[in-house]
């Protein structure tokens, strides 16, 4: 499955639009990752624990979007957009949403 943020794919022709597809992931941050991130915040630097969680959530959201596109007969997704939100009463959850237009290309 080919996914791109652009509305077209160079060298390919879109022959059918299947519709908008989404992939959503909500991921909780556990105590250990939160504690490690707190230390990073105190001492400075990058939070590898949060970054890893965010990368995994984004990859899963894109994979889910592509799977939904394939289920409706698409072989590509164009115009992909990734959104991030912080959720939860104590902001201990992240939501990643991938969306785009499922298409058939040749």
C-alpha positions as CSV (number, residue, x, y, z in Angstrom):
1,X,0.0,0.0,0.0
2,X,1.4,3.4,-1.0
3,X,0.5,6.3,1.3
4,X,1.5,9.9,0.6
5,X,0.7,13.4,2.0
6,X,0.4,14.7,-1.6
7,X,-3.0,14.7,-3.4
8,X,-1.5,12.9,-6.4
9,X,1.3,10.3,-7.0
10,X,3.8,11.2,-9.7
11,X,3.8,8.8,-12.5
12,X,0.5,7.2,-11.4
13,X,-3.0,7.8,-12.5
14,X,-5.9,7.8,-9.9
15,X,-8.7,5.9,-11.6
16,X,-11.1,5.6,-8.7
17,X,-11.8,7.4,-5.4
18,X,-13.0,5.0,-2.7
19,X,-13.5,7.5,0.2
20,X,-12.0,8.8,3.3
21,X,-10.2,6.4,5.6
22,X,-9.0,6.8,9.2
23,X,-6.7,5.0,11.6
24,X,-6.9,5.9,15.3
25,X,-4.7,4.8,18.2
26,X,-5.1,5.9,21.8
27,X,-2.0,5.0,23.9
28,X,-1.6,5.3,27.6
29,X,1.7,6.3,29.2
30,X,2.6,4.0,32.1
31,X,4.2,5.1,35.3
32,X,7.7,4.0,34.4
33,X,7.7,6.0,31.1
34,X,6.1,9.0,32.9
35,X,8.8,8.9,35.6
36,X,11.6,8.6,33.1
37,X,10.2,11.5,31.1
38,X,10.0,13.5,34.4
39,X,13.7,13.0,34.9
40,X,14.5,14.0,31.4
41,X,12.4,17.1,31.9
42,X,14.3,17.9,35.1
43,X,17.8,17.3,33.7
44,X,17.1,18.3,30.1
45,X,17.4,16.3,26.9
46,X,15.1,14.2,24.8
47,X,12.5,11.8,26.3
48,X,13.2,8.5,24.5
49,X,10.4,6.8,26.3
50,X,7.8,9.3,25.1
51,X,9.3,9.4,21.6
52,X,9.1,5.6,21.3
53,X,5.5,5.6,22.4
54,X,4.6,8.3,19.9
55,X,6.5,6.6,17.0
56,X,4.7,3.3,17.7
57,X,1.3,5.0,17.9
58,X,1.9,6.9,14.6
59,X,3.0,3.7,12.8
60,X,0.0,1.8,14.2
61,X,-2.4,4.6,13.1
62,X,-1.0,4.6,9.6
63,X,-1.1,0.8,9.4
64,X,-4.8,0.8,10.5
65,X,-5.7,3.5,7.9
66,X,-4.0,1.4,5.1
67,X,-5.8,-1.8,6.2
68,X,-9.1,0.0,6.1
69,X,-8.3,1.4,2.6
70,X,-7.4,-2.1,1.4
71,X,-10.7,-3.5,2.8
72,X,-12.6,-1.2,0.5
73,X,-10.6,-2.0,-2.6
74,X,-8.0,0.8,-2.6
75,X,-4.3,0.3,-3.4
76,X,-3.1,3.7,-2.2
77,X,-4.0,6.6,0.2
78,X,-3.4,10.2,-0.9
79,X,-3.6,13.4,1.1
80,X,-2.6,11.7,4.4
81,X,-2.8,13.9,7.5
82,X,-1.5,12.9,10.9
83,X,-3.0,14.5,14.0
84,X,-1.9,14.2,17.7
85,X,-3.9,14.9,20.9
86,X,-3.2,14.6,24.6
87,X,-6.0,12.9,26.5
88,X,-6.9,11.8,30.0
89,X,-7.6,13.6,33.2
90,X,-3.9,13.8,33.9
91,X,-2.8,14.1,30.3
92,X,-1.3,10.6,30.4
93,X,-2.7,9.3,27.1
94,X,-2.0,10.3,23.5
95,X,-4.2,9.9,20.5
96,X,-2.8,9.7,17.0
97,X,-5.2,9.9,14.0
98,X,-4.1,9.2,10.4
99,X,-6.6,10.1,7.7
100,X,-6.6,10.3,3.9
101,X,-8.4,9.5,0.7
102,X,-8.4,5.8,-0.4
103,X,-7.8,5.5,-4.1
104,X,-7.1,3.0,-6.8
105,X,-4.1,3.9,-8.9
106,X,-2.4,2.4,-12.0
